[in-house]
Amino acid sequence: MLIDHLNRQLREREAQALRRQRRIAESPCAPHQRVSVGDAPARELLAFCSNDYLGLANHPALIEALAEGARRHGAGSGASHLISGHSRAHAALEDDLAAWLAPSIPGARALSFCTGYMANLALLTALGDASATIFADKLNHASLIDGALLAKAAMQRYAHGNLAVLARQLERCTTPVKLIVTDAVFSMDGDLADLPGLLALAERHDAWLIVDDAHGFGVLGPQGRGSLAHFGLRSERLIVMGTLGKAAGLGGAFVAAHPTIIDWLVQAARAYIYTTAAPPAVAHGLRESLRLIGGEEGDRRRANLQQRIAQLRSGLTALTEAHPALGWHLADSATAIQPLIVGDNAAAMALAAALDAQGLWVPAIRPPTVPVGTARLRITLSATHSADDVQRLVQGLAHAAKDLA
Ligand SMILES: *Cc1c(COP(=O)(O)O)cnc(C)c1O
């Protein structure tokens, strides 16, 4: 019965070009990667899909730091943070992260998590009790949506980036606690939230601003300090969640905020309390990652990434203008996330397949991850892409455009 029910739904997804399939990476995360699907032999692809924006995931210094962390602290943590799994490595990482965010959040402390998904669940369920209202941008990441759904707080969603609607919602709100929740860089569109405008609203309405900086941390702002630093914001009302599996190249996440908020998360956040602490070697490795991000090498990598973004945008702008009939639309993004919106699910899949046939790996993103009718290629760039790599992608798309026209 259950199996029939599931098979029926799987067939429906297949018919709507919505069925997802995993590929197996046979080599480390990098622009040139060996990949296999099912039993077919592995192929070398040029990939534009990872969130490894600085190319640190396979950096020798980070690999060495991870190995050294394992030698020094062992392989596993053995327990949750509140039992016995909180190692010196976790504590030191939290101190580094607190110092990292201190220019934006005076007196901040930090708490480390296994993943960003869990950090968002922890944060929103622990702060979003029955006395709170959560105000959420409609394009927020799934983990923020799930966290808000799991919280006891009321939820109000505002149209993407619409601060006028948010201001009216805040004016009418009568709960004592108000939490504004937003992605800093929207993960499927690449655009930046108006964080200064949101912080001004938070200050006017005695609300708190929770910023998910998954795609800004390590990339934006001086020394890659993130989206808050990019805008030069500084306030005790800011609560930031950053992920450490994207630009930081390893895995995990953190929340940085007022010390009392961190204390409360340790007491009350179930997604923090009831889970085994990440291996301490990961925390140890992440300290090296912060050194790389904040140093000269980080600056060089960010400069390279900016050049690739500019190169791709000029190539794709020319291409979409040359083929208006295809209805392709390059999203208005200045970040490493450069979506090419195609519209129809099957058309997005066909385009991804046409690129795949040329050895180019770009994921097609379909509903429910993005709104119906806005299926797209989500092109992501990394500091380790060369100018030739980006040129190959632009030419590959031009080739596909001719075939599909
Ligand atoms: C990736 C992502 C997360 C989840 O982080 P993980 O560490 O991968 O679990 C949360 N929010 C946003 C905006 C993301 O892009």
PDBQT file of the ligand as one rigid body, heavy atoms in Angstrom, charges set to zero:
ROOT
HETATM    1  C1  LIG A 501      23.071  25.970   2.526  1.00  0.00    +0.000 C 
HETATM    2  C2  LIG A 501      22.145  26.876   3.289  1.00  0.00    +0.000 A 
HETATM    3  C3  LIG A 501      21.724  26.567   4.581  1.00  0.00    +0.000 A 
HETATM    4  C4  LIG A 501      22.011  25.241   5.214  1.00  0.00    +0.000 C 
HETATM    5  O1  LIG A 501      23.338  25.109   5.581  1.00  0.00    +0.000 OA
HETATM    6  P1  LIG A 501      23.972  23.645   5.655  1.00  0.00    +0.000 P 
HETATM    7  O2  LIG A 501      25.208  23.842   6.451  1.00  0.00    +0.000 OA
HETATM    8  O3  LIG A 501      24.222  23.220   4.251  1.00  0.00    +0.000 OA
HETATM    9  O4  LIG A 501      22.965  22.778   6.350  1.00  0.00    +0.000 OA
HETATM   10  C5  LIG A 501      20.979  27.499   5.273  1.00  0.00    +0.000 A 
HETATM   11  N1  LIG A 501      20.633  28.664   4.695  1.00  0.00    +0.000 NA
HETATM   12  C6  LIG A 501      20.987  28.985   3.439  1.00  0.00    +0.000 A 
HETATM   13  C7  LIG A 501      20.566  30.290   2.865  1.00  0.00    +0.000 C 
HETATM   14  C8  LIG A 501      21.753  28.088   2.690  1.00  0.00    +0.000 A 
HETATM   15  O5  LIG A 501      22.071  28.385   1.435  1.00  0.00    +0.000 OA
ENDROOT
TORSDOF 0
